[in-house]
């Protein structure tokens, strides 16, 4: 035994590599073969007439809830597919057509893993649901906008990617020539509905940042569950109203967003974080440090014109009342001769707009989608301004606290609204 440990110590590099290889192999065997065996055991329990629930009945198979929380990916996929198959087994009328779904998949999302995530976790659910699925893979940034200008004959648009892919699709839909002006819309849970032919837009979160899915769903540490829940929401047709923000320049075409707009030093530093990937956990701090070496304080001048919150219009279309009978129309016409003439309605006073000049480190304009409240009857946006008196040390600390999403979007909730 002494000779064995002495050999391991003398060849510590080979020992370390061997341990890593054995650990990875054991992880693969444990996650694939054992799960497959337990899944077959679950089928046996079904055949014996014992209901098998994923969360509570693992004692029947001799496994505890800890195993379920860490090794349940295959079971989650199977449960989601079985639920989707219920919709696919439903009969449709002879004169009805199969629902068509067009998926815009960004394979480059999530560092190139989006295609694998979609094919393993979302595609089987969509196909089993009975929809006629067409998958369009984007090759470059901005391609989805161009393709949506030509899109026709589809019942559902599905976005499979991150926040950037979703913004491209929303912008492409609302830039169409037949698209009406839009101030708010509805989306599946998590999905959006535009006025273009009343086509719903579904969102399957596959990117590194999916702010919208975090708003609509509770945070889940299991990526598979997050994707399957979003895909099943599309199959079920669950919707929720969301606001759309229009961003328009002087010459360029408008861009549409669901979360908000950020302009300032934190945003610029966050974009440069990926350049320092080789520094590992220090990349965020280093990116903000180099940002402070530029002109300081980094003030941004802006002119802001705003008004107070407005009452939210009804989300659903008003139904046209049925035409009254001839008898009622005659009575209504006769009654109008004896009714006293009413005073003309008073004109509503115009909205009061205020204008202020800003000097800020960063300006954030966020829609209410980040803190969704379906009971609210007001339309509003949150305007946040970072003071330009922030020191360099505080700037680095605040930027680092926004990790792990500092490379793309800083947590604006800490920014006081003014």
PyMOL commands that set and color helices and strands:
alter all, ss='L'
color gray80, all
select helices_A, chain A and resi 2-10+12-47+65-70+73-88+109-112+114-121+123-128+143-149+163-174+196-198+211-216+223-236+265-292+326-338+368-371+392-401+412-414
alter helices_A, ss='H'
color red, helices_A
select strands_A, chain A and resi 100-106+132-138+156-161+184-188+191-193+200-205+239-243+245-247+255-257+260-264+300-306+310-311+354-360+362-367+378-379+381-386
alter strands_A, ss='S'
color yellow, strands_A
deselect
rebuild
show_as cartoon
